[in-house]
Amino acid sequence: MIAGVKKGTLAFIVSGVFVSVSAAERIENPYADVPWDKTEYLHSFSHQHGQNPQIFWDMGYRHLPLSNYYPSQPLYPLPEAFARKYPDAIGGPNAEQHGFLDLGIHFNAIGSLYATGYGYTPRIKAGTAPIEHVFGGLNAYNPQQAPWRGIYRLDLEFSPAGAGGAASAALTVEGATRVNVRTFAPIGDGNMRELPLTVKSPKSFYLKALSDSIRVMIGFDPAMTKITKFRMMQGINRPWRDAFHAALDGTLEDAQGKRIEGLLYPDAGGITINHPTCGLEAMLTLLDFDPRVLGIEVWNHHTYFGGKLGRPDAMPFYELWDDVLRTGRRCYGFFVKDHCLFGRGRNVLLVSGLEGLTAREKERAALRAYRTGCFFGLLGAMSVDASGKVVPPYDNSAFRFTRIAVRLDARGEPAGVDVAVTGADRAKRPHTQIRFVTDKGVSRAEKGESAFFAFPRDAAGAISCRFVRVEAFAYPSTHLNGKPLTHDAVAAMNVFQIAHLHDRVGDLSQIYLYPKGEEPIGIADMIFAQPILVRH
């Protein structure tokens, strides 16, 4: 028996703290303490690249923890002029991290000061040869102190300047030696002087910096060879566990004594796994590292709007979410655009009492919503003008949950989940469907703006599911320019198919898997709640 817990109660861990509850209350609902009548709906992103917060403000975002990489440094605080113009804008440290020595993933550390890397691409005038550039502001390799900060990656690509030509170059690097990125040991003698290259040569070279600058010279014949990529980059260069620890708890400082690691607020924010393609077993290992590893991107418009090879109706990240939840783990789902400015994907934070708070207190409140799962995912219908062109604010929508609660029966036992939604544009999307998903798949789809889902039970009367997720859709009466769209038709669709409901195809740039950027312009609003877990 756990000390301090009375007999007849159940103890479980939430964010590292033991919580004692009635034996009948076996439900972990992230929305249990949300004051729905007072809550504010704060549009946010956990993974969004960009340097200009004005663009995202105009899309309706009010929490702006912008990401970056090469270098992976938070855009924090928000630019002073922007913050003065929009005092209600909420910032937050955040950056996308990549380049592990032992695992090919990316993650965002939302709310973390963790800053890594370097990135510089010299401007090259076409036809100029040879090319010479000194990359400065580097960290010299120090085997005793953060050695990973002294390892850099030189990217060099070239192609024939004319049809049928043979391209070649000679590469010289001064101030660094060539190394194996996993061991930092030299390749050969490490020398890179007049290294002959062809189009079949490696496109990247890892370098150990011997000083704070590296000189690179590329000799070639511009009549035969065209340089297409030339840059110096740097990722984490550490095992993923070390990087996770640094992002959550690290204390490393830069040369000026400014802390560049660790969460800004210890009780807020955490790690999200981006565009998760590492497989279920690896994902479980990542999630088990620390409760502050919050979950995975269920929707990443830039990386995977299409389906698996051979399955054009699939959303692999969405499927992985339920695969994880079936193991009994807590895993929040994140919905992002990533690099794509004009696509779909938002996290809507549920916060209250922001009025009168300081800027730092607002930052903490927003990041606490991420830590506690008080948010939902939104894929809004795309805004278009009269010509069908996608226009700001793009996927902004007021469609939202107004209640997600566990209903108790007369004995105080959990009976099921009550849900209500509102905010749909009834002129364009007059129909609403609420869908309940468990470890058995879609268990019920109901018409209207409210619904109740009774927990399934086994022969002994125990709740027989591990989790319940809630999804809701607002949709028009027709699609494909007049084809009827009924409740039963939508209920038979998976979320990928609902996301692709459209009347026209538009040109959205920066989207993978679609020729020439052509993509169905979504006409349905879709919202996705965080899972309610059943602890047996």
Secondary structure as UniProt FT lines:
FT   TURN            3..4
FT   TURN            7..8
FT   STRAND          9..14
FT   TURN            15..16
FT   STRAND          17..22
FT   TURN            23..24
FT   STRAND          27..28
FT   TURN            30..33
FT   TURN            36..38
FT   STRAND          40..44
FT   STRAND          48..49
FT   HELIX           53..58
FT   TURN            59..60
FT   HELIX           80..85
FT   TURN            87..88
FT   STRAND          96..97
FT   STRAND          107..110
FT   STRAND          118..120
FT   TURN            126..127
FT   STRAND          131..135
FT   TURN            143..144
FT   HELIX           147..150
FT   STRAND          151..160
FT   TURN            163..164
FT   STRAND          168..174
FT   STRAND          176..179
FT   TURN            181..183
FT   TURN            188..189
FT   STRAND          195..198
FT   TURN            199..200
FT   STRAND          204..209
FT   STRAND          214..219
FT   TURN            222..224
FT   STRAND          225..234
FT   HELIX           240..249
FT   TURN            255..256
FT   TURN            266..267
FT   STRAND          270..273
FT   HELIX           280..288
FT   TURN            291..292
FT   STRAND          293..300
FT   TURN            301..303
FT   TURN            309..310
FT   TURN            312..313
FT   HELIX           316..325
FT   TURN            326..328
FT   STRAND          332..336
FT   STRAND          346..351
FT   TURN            355..356
FT   HELIX           359..372
FT   STRAND          375..379
FT   TURN            386..387
FT   TURN            392..395
FT   STRAND          400..408
FT   TURN            410..411
FT   STRAND          414..422
FT   TURN            426..428
FT   STRAND          431..438
FT   TURN            439..440
FT   STRAND          441..447
FT   STRAND          450..454
FT   TURN            459..460
FT   STRAND          467..475
FT   STRAND          478..479
FT   TURN            480..482
FT   STRAND          483..484
FT   HELIX           487..491
FT   HELIX           495..499
FT   STRAND          502..507
FT   TURN            509..510
FT   TURN            512..513
FT   HELIX           515..517
FT   STRAND          518..522
FT   STRAND          525..529
FT   STRAND          532..534
//
